[in-house]
């Protein structure tokens, strides 16, 4: 990751993707298997996406957006993490 100099101390910055997938699924009242079947992925993938273990591909994120009828940026958020050295 790129380092920058802020006030004389080196800082590493990384980005993590946070999501609202579990909340979207619960609002819709469907199971993980229902979502997996609808967007043509394995149920284990849905579990991993909801738990933040994996990030879906862009194509999968777009299918999830269509399925939940919500914009992608309402479901997925970039979280910047700053670590000082």
Buried (B, 14 or more C-beta within 10 A) or exposed (E): EEEEEEEEEEBEEEEEBEBBBBEBBEEBEBEBEBBBBBBEBEBEBBBBBBEEEBBBEEEBBEBBBEBBEBEEEEBBEEEEEEEEE
